[in-house]
Amino acid sequence: MKKQLSLLALLCSSSVYAEQAPKNIIYMIGDGMGPVYTTAYRYYKDDATTKPIETTVFDTILTGMAYTYPDDHTYVTDSAASATALSSGHKSYNGAIAVNTDKKPVKTMLEIAKEKGMITALVATSQINHATPASFASHNESRRNYDEIANDYIDNKIAGKLPVDLMLGGGTKYFIREDRNLVEEFKAAGYQYSDDFTALKDIKQLPALGLYAPVGMPFALDENPTRLAQMTNKALNLLDEKKQQGFFVMIEGSQIDWCGHANDIACAMAEMDDFANSIELAKKYIDNNPDTLLVVTADHSTGGLSIGAHGQYKWETEVIKGVKATASKLTGLLLESNDMKSVWQANTNIEFSAENKLKLEQAKKLGEKPLNLAIKDIINKASFTGWTTGGHTAVDVQVFAYGAGASEFTGSLNNTDIADKLINFIN
């Protein structure tokens, strides 16, 4: 009788697992998006006219936390080591692109998906051969070998086929070179090619390659606040046409990290908004396709961001919302203009006080870098935003999941656990 009950329990367990196993996987990585970023985003998006603080998409699908440490001399990871862990289930050293500590290639989930006959895709706002996307479809001892990594997107054949069926992001500098024109090779392999973002809608088929900037795409705050959401929507529409084969797509909110490195809070919140809107699109897709799994996480946190600073118990989101350009762009505008007050007032709602005027004028005389630092100092002080570093931190990051198999991603995880669970689904 006990054996019969055990067998019944096993069958029931297997049945549940089979029901949960996803056919399609949407993997989203917010580069540099530590827990403080999602918290800050909630307050940034809060409707100040209502008493409750509204939740965001991150609050609705939070399932766990993950460690981010590399297999290196430090607890603090870079994007390459973390992406290698997140793509393959193997810890490695900082700078490693899907290779282990012996610099030997490790198989990634995208490669496994391709071997299984699934459609594969990479979407990023950085260059498409930057550390995170690179760690899914290439292998290199150094993340800085951008040309070699780009070459892998042609040369790293999987079962005789190119590894990635759809790539959207930046990087023309690395794909169209004097020594090799990879774009022409992709075209010869049957890929539709696009380098005009306004014509994104015209990509009608797979395989396809879209490269929309020489390196990384412009910041959301400076040019197009929804460019990642637009690419996500295009990718999901194209992949949906091939969903009978099953698909794997990695979508990166690349420049959350870049804004964090710059200690630019307005820049960071704009990137978070674009990433959050992209997650909403993925959730909506799963609502219509319940055989699909969405997993969202970060590779690490950046900047040591704090919500509140200077010993004051406040964080002024209206100041941040009033900033209309990144500090980098605002630096350029102020350097070019003889009317600093007009430029300042057009791009911020911070008073052009005598103190701020003097600070900016003195910094401008010293050059671009001092002026950039002065701009950020004024914005951070006015908004009570704190930063501890221009680099990464070792804080645990959040894990979010939705759809088929989401219950597998609960609790305290290692970043390699996320990869192992996804690879298990693909296998």
C-alpha positions in Angstrom: 0.0 0.0 0.0 2.8 2.4 0.9 4.6 1.6 -2.4 1.4 2.4 -4.3 1.0 5.7 -2.5 4.7 6.6 -3.2 4.2 5.7 -6.9 1.0 7.8 -7.0 2.9 10.8 -5.4 5.7 10.4 -7.9 3.3 10.4 -10.8 1.4 13.4 -9.5 4.7 15.2 -9.0 5.9 14.4 -12.5 2.6 15.5 -13.9 2.8 18.9 -12.2 6.3 19.3 -13.4 5.3 18.5 -16.9 2.5 21.0 -16.8 4.9 23.7 -15.6 7.7 23.0 -18.0 7.8 26.0 -20.4 8.1 25.7 -24.1 9.5 29.2 -24.5 11.8 31.2 -22.3 12.1 35.0 -22.0 15.2 35.8 -19.9 15.6 39.5 -18.9 18.6 41.0 -17.2 18.7 44.5 -15.8 22.4 45.2 -15.9 23.5 46.9 -12.6 19.9 46.7 -11.3 20.4 46.0 -7.6 17.4 46.0 -5.2 17.7 49.7 -4.5 17.0 50.5 -8.2 13.7 48.7 -8.1 12.8 50.3 -4.8 13.8 53.8 -6.2 11.7 53.1 -9.3 8.6 52.4 -7.2 8.9 55.8 -5.5 9.9 57.5 -8.8 6.7 56.2 -10.4 4.5 56.9 -7.3 1.4 59.1 -7.9 1.9 61.8 -5.3 -1.8 62.7 -5.5 -2.8 59.4 -3.9 -2.1 58.2 -0.3 -1.0 54.6 -1.2 2.3 54.1 -2.9 1.5 52.2 -6.1 3.3 49.0 -6.9 5.3 48.4 -10.1 5.8 45.3 -12.3 8.8 44.4 -10.2 6.6 44.1 -7.1 4.1 41.8 -8.8 6.5 39.1 -9.9 9.3 39.1 -7.2 10.2 35.5 -6.2 13.6 35.5 -4.6 17.2 36.8 -4.3 20.5 35.7 -5.8 24.2 35.8 -4.9 26.4 37.4 -7.5 30.0 36.6 -6.5 32.4 35.5 -9.2 35.1 32.7 -9.1 37.8 35.3 -8.6 39.8 37.0 -5.9 36.8 39.2 -4.9 33.2 39.1 -3.9 32.4 41.9 -6.4 31.5 40.6 -9.9 31.7 42.3 -13.2 29.1 41.9 -15.9 31.1 39.3 -17.9 31.6 36.9 -15.0 28.0 37.3 -13.8 26.6 36.8 -17.3 28.7 33.7 -17.7 27.1 32.3 -14.5 23.7 33.4 -15.6 24.1 31.9 -19.1 25.9 28.7 -18.4 25.7 27.8 -14.6 29.4 28.2 -14.3 31.2 30.7 -12.1 34.3 32.3 -13.7 36.7 35.2 -13.3 35.9 38.9 -14.0 36.1 39.6 -17.7 35.3 36.0 -18.8 32.9 35.5 -21.7 31.4 32.0 -21.3 34.8 30.4 -20.4 35.7 28.9 -17.1 38.7 29.9 -14.9 40.9 27.7 -17.2 39.7 29.8 -20.1 37.9 26.8 -21.6 34.5 27.4 -23.3 31.4 26.5 -21.3 28.2 25.7 -23.0 25.5 28.3 -22.7 21.7 27.9 -22.5 21.3 29.7 -25.8 23.6 27.2 -27.5 21.7 24.3 -25.9 18.4 25.8 -27.1 19.9 26.1 -30.6 21.0 22.4 -30.4 17.4 21.5 -29.5 16.0 23.3 -32.6 14.7 26.3 -30.7 14.7 29.8 -32.2 17.2 32.1 -30.4 17.4 35.8 -29.9 19.4 38.5 -28.1 18.2 42.1 -27.5 20.2 44.8 -25.8 20.6 48.6 -25.7 24.4 48.2 -25.5 26.4 47.0 -28.4 25.1 43.5 -29.1 28.6 42.1 -28.4 28.9 43.7 -25.0 29.5 41.5 -22.0 26.0 40.2 -21.2 24.7 39.3 -24.6 28.2 38.1 -25.6 28.2 35.5 -22.8 25.2 33.8 -24.3 26.5 33.2 -27.9 30.3 33.6 -27.8 33.4 32.5 -25.9 36.4 34.7 -25.1 39.0 35.1 -22.4 38.3 38.9 -22.3 35.1 40.9 -22.6 37.3 43.6 -24.3 37.9 41.6 -27.4 34.9 43.1 -29.1 35.8 42.2 -32.6 36.5 38.6 -31.8 33.2 38.3 -29.9 31.4 39.8 -32.9 33.1 37.2 -35.1 31.7 34.4 -32.9 28.2 35.4 -33.9 29.1 34.1 -37.3 31.9 31.6 -36.5 30.5 29.9 -33.4 28.3 27.4 -35.4 25.8 25.3 -33.5 24.9 22.1 -35.3 26.1 23.8 -38.4 23.9 26.9 -37.9 24.6 30.4 -36.8 23.9 30.7 -33.0 21.4 33.6 -32.9 18.4 34.0 -35.2 17.6 37.5 -34.1 19.9 40.2 -32.7 18.8 43.8 -31.9 21.0 46.4 -30.3 24.0 48.6 -31.1 27.5 47.8 -32.5 28.0 48.6 -36.2 31.6 49.6 -35.3 32.3 46.0 -34.5 30.3 44.4 -37.3 31.5 46.6 -40.2 35.3 46.7 -40.1 38.2 47.1 -42.5 39.3 43.6 -41.8 35.8 42.0 -42.0 32.3 43.0 -42.8 30.1 40.7 -40.7 26.9 42.5 -41.9 27.5 41.3 -45.4 28.2 37.8 -44.1 24.9 37.8 -42.2 23.1 39.0 -45.3 24.7 36.2 -47.3 23.4 33.8 -44.7 19.8 35.0 -45.3 19.5 37.6 -42.5 17.4 40.7 -43.0 19.5 43.6 -41.9 18.4 47.0 -40.4 20.4 50.0 -39.2 17.6 52.5 -39.1 15.7 52.4 -35.8 12.7 54.3 -37.3 12.4 51.3 -39.7 12.3 48.7 -36.9 8.8 47.9 -37.9 10.0 46.8 -41.3 11.8 43.8 -40.0 9.4 41.1 -41.2 11.3 37.9 -41.0 13.8 35.7 -39.2 16.7 35.5 -39.2 17.4 39.2 -38.7 20.0 41.6 -37.5 19.3 45.1 -36.3 22.3 47.4 -35.4 21.2 50.9 -34.4 24.3 52.7 -33.2 28.1 52.5 -33.7 28.5 51.2 -30.1 25.7 51.5 -27.5 22.3 53.0 -28.3 21.6 56.6 -27.1 20.3 56.8 -23.5 16.6 56.6 -23.0 16.5 60.0 -21.3 18.3 61.7 -24.2 16.6 60.3 -27.3 14.1 57.5 -27.2 12.5 56.6 -23.8 11.0 53.4 -25.2 13.7 51.9 -27.5 14.1 48.7 -25.5 10.3 48.3 -25.2 10.0 48.7 -29.0 12.8 46.1 -29.6 11.2 43.8 -27.1 7.8 44.1 -28.8 9.4 43.5 -32.2 11.3 40.5 -30.9 8.3 38.9 -29.3 6.2 39.4 -32.4 8.8 37.8 -34.6 9.4 34.9 -32.2 5.7 34.3 -31.8 5.5 33.3 -35.4 8.0 30.6 -34.7 6.7 29.5 -31.3 5.9 26.0 -32.4 9.6 25.4 -32.5 10.0 27.0 -29.0 12.2 30.0 -28.5 14.8 31.4 -26.1 15.4 35.2 -25.9 17.6 37.2 -23.6 16.7 40.8 -23.3 19.0 43.2 -21.5 18.4 46.6 -19.9 22.0 47.3 -20.5 22.3 51.0 -19.6 20.9 50.9 -16.1 24.5 50.0 -15.3 26.0 52.8 -17.4 23.9 55.4 -15.6 24.9 53.8 -12.2 28.6 54.0 -13.1 28.0 57.7 -14.0 26.1 58.2 -10.7 23.3 59.8 -12.8 20.0 59.2 -11.1 17.7 60.7 -13.8 19.5 58.6 -16.4 19.0 55.5 -14.2 15.3 56.0 -13.6 14.7 56.5 -17.4 16.5 53.2 -18.1 14.5 51.5 -15.4 11.3 52.8 -16.9 12.2 51.4 -20.3 13.1 48.1 -18.8 9.9 47.9 -16.7 7.8 48.6 -19.8 9.6 45.8 -21.6 8.8 43.4 -18.7 5.2 44.4 -18.9 5.2 43.4 -22.6 6.8 40.0 -21.7 4.1 39.5 -19.0 1.4 40.3 -21.5 2.8 37.8 -23.9 2.8 35.1 -21.3 -0.9 35.9 -20.4 -1.6 35.0 -24.0 0.9 32.1 -24.2 0.9 30.3 -20.8 3.5 27.8 -22.0 6.1 30.5 -21.7 8.4 31.4 -18.8 9.7 34.9 -17.9 12.7 35.2 -15.6 14.1 38.6 -14.7 17.2 39.3 -12.6 20.3 41.5 -12.5 23.9 40.6 -12.9 25.0 42.9 -10.0 24.3 46.3 -8.5 26.1 49.4 -9.6 27.1 52.7 -7.9 26.1 52.0 -4.4 22.9 54.0 -4.9 21.1 55.2 -1.8 17.5 56.6 -1.6 18.2 59.5 0.8 21.4 61.3 1.6 23.1 64.0 3.6 21.5 62.9 6.8 18.1 63.9 5.6 15.1 61.6 5.7 13.9 62.4 2.2 14.2 61.6 -1.5 12.9 64.2 -3.9 11.5 62.4 -7.0 10.0 65.6 -8.5 13.6 66.9 -8.8 14.6 63.7 -10.7 11.5 63.8 -12.9 12.3 67.4 -13.8 15.7 66.5 -15.3 15.3 66.1 -19.1 18.8 65.1 -20.2 21.6 62.9 -18.9 24.4 64.7 -17.1 26.6 63.8 -20.1 24.3 65.5 -22.6 23.7 68.5 -20.3 27.4 68.9 -20.0 27.7 69.2 -23.7 24.8 71.7 -23.9 26.3 73.9 -21.2 29.8 73.8 -22.8 28.3 75.0 -26.1 26.1 77.7 -24.7 26.8 81.3 -23.6 23.4 81.3 -21.8 23.9 78.7 -19.1 20.7 79.8 -17.2 18.4 79.1 -20.2 20.0 75.7 -20.8 19.7 74.8 -17.1 16.1 75.9 -16.9 15.1 74.0 -20.1 16.6 70.8 -18.8 16.0 70.8 -15.0 13.5 72.2 -12.5 16.3 73.0 -10.1 16.7 76.7 -9.3 19.5 78.4 -11.1 20.5 80.0 -7.8 23.6 82.2 -7.3 25.3 79.2 -5.6 24.5 76.8 -8.5 25.4 79.5 -11.1 28.8 80.0 -9.5 29.4 76.2 -9.2 28.6 75.6 -12.8 30.6 78.6 -14.1 33.7 77.7 -12.2 33.4 74.0 -13.3 33.0 75.1 -16.9 36.2 77.0 -16.9 38.0 73.8 -15.7 36.6 71.7 -18.6 34.2 68.9 -19.4 34.8 66.4 -16.6 34.6 69.0 -13.7 31.4 70.4 -15.3 29.9 66.9 -15.5 30.7 66.3 -11.9 29.3 69.6 -10.8 26.0 68.9 -12.7 25.6 65.6 -11.0 26.5 67.0 -7.6 23.8 69.6 -7.9 21.1 67.1 -9.0 22.1 64.5 -6.4 22.1 67.1 -3.6 18.8 68.6 -4.7 17.1 65.1 -4.8 18.9 63.7 -1.8 20.4 60.9 -3.8 23.5 59.1 -2.5 26.2 57.1 -4.2 29.2 55.2 -2.7 31.1 54.2 -5.8 31.5 54.5 -9.6 31.8 50.7 -9.8 29.9 47.6 -8.8 28.8 46.3 -5.4 28.5 42.8 -4.1 24.9 43.1 -2.8 22.5 40.2 -3.6 20.1 40.9 -6.5 16.4 40.2 -6.9 14.9 37.4 -8.9 11.5 37.7 -10.6 9.5 35.0 -12.4 6.2 34.7 -14.2 4.5 32.0 -16.2 5.2 28.3 -16.6 7.7 27.1 -14.1 8.0 30.3 -12.2 7.7 28.5 -8.8 11.2 27.1 -9.4 12.8 30.5 -8.8 11.8 31.2 -5.2 13.9 31.9 -2.1 17.7 32.4 -1.8 19.5 31.3 -4.9 23.0 31.4 -6.4 23.1 33.1 -9.8 24.2 29.7 -11.2 21.0 28.1 -9.8 19.0 30.4 -12.2 21.0 29.1 -15.1 20.8 25.5 -14.0 17.0 25.6 -13.7 16.6 27.2 -17.1 18.9 24.8 -18.8 17.0 21.9 -17.2 13.8 23.3 -18.7 15.5 23.6 -22.2 16.9 20.1 -21.9 
